[in-house]
């Protein structure tokens, strides 16, 4: 299969010094990319700024902003069999980029605007034959929020995890997830290495692809 994977955070610049971002380390996305490579799949990895060595034997596209990620995903998803949207993409970006550093004494309000919904746009651009996988990083009502997101975005399945916990998720080498699929099935994976979770996700994609 040819698989596109997004990973890491985005950075939304305010001025030459400051930006908005989040706590994503990119470890989950990179683990999924490596697992797919290990199973001899062709991988395109669209990555936000991370401190990780990219996997060998894949095409890596480095981006910074949500808009850049949107454009690269739109362009590179064509012809893919599966798209796995792991990246923690900013929901908002500054309406104005200030070319000079904002001074502390400058009492200025920063207005934010919504970024493009990359996952939500995929069915229109990627089509309905490809396998689409989303991630739901939640702090409460994990099941309800994950299933709602899966249905709204048209995902084949979605991977949900609790980011309010300090022992898993962002920055950690471990995670604990529940996979909800469009047929109503769910699979819980207890606290495990992100590599093992990545293998389970790739295995599920292979099963869907083979049906």
MOCORNOR-V330412 format. One record per residue. PHI is phi in whole degrees, -180 to 180 (NA if undefined). OMEGA is omega in degrees with one decimal (* if undefined). D_LAST is the distance of its C-alpha to the last C-alpha in Angstrom with 2 decimals. Layout:
PHI & OMEGA & D_LAST
PHI & OMEGA & D_LAST
//
This chain:
NA & 171.4 & 13.71
-104 & -171.4 & 16.61
-125 & 172.5 & 17.11
-102 & -178.8 & 20.08
-129 & 172.4 & 21.57
-104 & -175.4 & 24.70
-150 & 172.8 & 27.13
82 & 179.0 & 30.62
-93 & 164.2 & 33.06
-115 & 175.2 & 34.69
-120 & -179.1 & 38.46
-110 & -170.7 & 40.20
-71 & 174.5 & 43.69
-98 & 177.4 & 46.77
-150 & -177.2 & 49.41
-64 & -176.0 & 49.82
-109 & -168.6 & 49.96
-111 & 174.2 & 47.75
-153 & 173.8 & 44.12
-98 & 179.2 & 41.75
-152 & 178.3 & 38.84
-142 & -170.4 & 36.99
-88 & -177.8 & 36.49
-62 & 178.9 & 33.12
-96 & -176.2 & 33.46
88 & -173.0 & 30.20
-64 & -178.7 & 29.44
-67 & 179.8 & 26.04
-63 & 179.7 & 24.80
-68 & 177.1 & 26.34
-65 & 178.1 & 24.83
-66 & 177.4 & 21.28
-60 & -179.6 & 22.26
-65 & 178.7 & 23.64
-62 & 178.7 & 20.64
-64 & 177.7 & 18.41
-62 & -179.7 & 21.19
-61 & 178.9 & 21.40
-95 & 173.3 & 17.83
68 & 174.0 & 18.97
-89 & 175.4 & 17.35
-85 & -171.7 & 19.69
-121 & 167.8 & 21.12
-112 & -178.3 & 23.37
-112 & 176.5 & 25.26
-99 & -168.9 & 27.33
-120 & 168.2 & 29.84
-76 & -176.3 & 32.70
-69 & 179.3 & 35.90
-136 & 177.5 & 35.31
-108 & -177.6 & 37.25
-128 & 172.9 & 34.50
-77 & -179.9 & 34.14
-68 & 176.6 & 31.13
-62 & 173.6 & 28.63
-76 & 172.7 & 29.27
65 & 171.8 & 27.12
-141 & 174.8 & 25.84
-86 & -179.5 & 27.23
-110 & 177.8 & 29.12
-122 & -178.5 & 30.52
-92 & 178.6 & 33.18
-132 & 173.4 & 34.11
-119 & -171.4 & 36.48
-95 & 175.6 & 36.22
-62 & 180.0 & 33.56
-65 & 177.0 & 34.43
-64 & 179.0 & 33.92
-64 & 178.5 & 30.50
-56 & -177.0 & 29.56
-64 & -178.4 & 30.73
-70 & 178.4 & 29.01
-67 & 178.2 & 25.61
-58 & -176.0 & 26.02
-73 & -170.4 & 27.09
-94 & 179.8 & 24.71
-78 & 179.7 & 21.37
-62 & -179.4 & 21.41
88 & 178.5 & 19.01
-83 & 176.1 & 17.03
-89 & -179.2 & 13.27
-148 & 174.1 & 13.98
-128 & -179.1 & 17.24
-118 & -173.9 & 18.48
-95 & -177.0 & 21.75
-96 & -173.9 & 23.74
-58 & 173.5 & 27.19
-93 & -174.0 & 29.85
-86 & 179.0 & 30.99
-61 & 176.6 & 34.40
-81 & -177.0 & 34.54
-134 & 176.7 & 38.08
-139 & 178.7 & 40.14
-59 & 179.8 & 43.92
-68 & -177.9 & 45.05
-131 & 171.9 & 47.66
-97 & -179.3 & 47.74
-92 & -174.4 & 51.30
-71 & 176.8 & 52.40
-114 & -178.6 & 55.08
-58 & 176.9 & 54.75
-74 & -178.3 & 55.43
-80 & -178.6 & 58.55
-58 & -178.0 & 58.87
-76 & -178.3 & 61.78
-83 & -177.3 & 59.78
-80 & -171.5 & 58.89
-120 & 175.4 & 55.83
-90 & 178.1 & 52.85
-101 & -180.0 & 49.40
-89 & -178.6 & 47.43
-109 & 175.1 & 43.65
-127 & -179.0 & 41.15
-70 & 172.3 & 37.42
-85 & 177.0 & 35.10
-67 & 178.4 & 32.19
-84 & -174.1 & 29.04
-66 & -179.8 & 26.66
-63 & -178.9 & 23.56
-66 & -178.7 & 24.56
-90 & -168.0 & 24.93
-69 & -176.9 & 21.57
-63 & 179.3 & 19.71
-69 & -175.8 & 22.63
-92 & -174.5 & 22.82
-88 & 179.9 & 19.32
94 & -175.4 & 17.67
-100 & 178.1 & 14.92
-87 & -179.4 & 12.07
-77 & 179.7 & 12.52
-89 & -178.1 & 11.65
-117 & -177.9 & 14.99
-121 & 177.3 & 16.38
-113 & 173.6 & 19.91
-123 & 178.3 & 22.59
-127 & 175.7 & 25.22
-90 & -171.6 & 28.44
-123 & 174.6 & 30.42
-116 & 179.1 & 33.77
-159 & 179.2 & 33.57
46 & -173.3 & 31.40
-58 & -175.4 & 28.31
-64 & -177.4 & 25.93
-63 & -178.6 & 27.33
-67 & -178.2 & 27.56
-68 & -179.2 & 24.08
-65 & 177.5 & 22.38
-61 & 179.1 & 24.75
-67 & 179.6 & 23.98
-58 & -178.1 & 20.19
-70 & -178.8 & 20.68
-66 & -176.2 & 23.45
-91 & 179.0 & 21.76
77 & -179.1 & 18.36
-81 & 170.0 & 16.43
-70 & 170.4 & 12.89
-157 & -177.7 & 14.85
-135 & -178.1 & 18.40
-109 & -175.9 & 20.40
-111 & 173.8 & 23.82
-143 & -175.5 & 26.90
-93 & -176.8 & 30.58
-86 & 175.0 & 32.71
-81 & 179.2 & 35.93
-84 & -179.0 & 35.84
-89 & -174.1 & 37.77
-94 & 179.6 & 36.13
-141 & 171.3 & 32.61
81 & -172.6 & 31.03
-52 & 174.5 & 33.14
81 & -176.7 & 34.92
-89 & 173.5 & 33.86
-86 & -178.0 & 31.96
-123 & 177.5 & 30.33
-152 & 172.9 & 28.28
-138 & -170.0 & 27.07
-133 & 168.0 & 24.11
-125 & 179.1 & 22.03
-101 & 176.1 & 18.47
-108 & 178.8 & 17.86
-116 & -172.7 & 14.59
-66 & 179.8 & 14.43
-92 & 177.5 & 13.63
95 & 179.0 & 16.87
-79 & 174.1 & 15.95
-140 & -178.5 & 18.07
-132 & 178.4 & 18.55
-97 & 176.6 & 22.08
-116 & -179.8 & 23.00
-61 & -177.4 & 26.75
-47 & -175.0 & 29.00
-147 & 174.0 & 27.71
-68 & 177.7 & 28.01
-64 & 177.3 & 26.09
-66 & 179.5 & 24.79
-68 & 177.5 & 23.11
-66 & 177.5 & 21.65
-59 & 178.9 & 20.42
-61 & -179.9 & 18.63
-66 & 179.5 & 16.88
-68 & 178.6 & 15.81
-64 & 178.4 & 14.49
-62 & 179.3 & 12.64
-67 & 177.5 & 10.94
-63 & 179.4 & 10.13
-63 & 178.4 & 8.75
-65 & 178.6 & 6.44
-63 & -177.9 & 5.32
-64 & -177.2 & 5.59
-81 & -177.4 & 3.81
-77 & * & 0.00
//
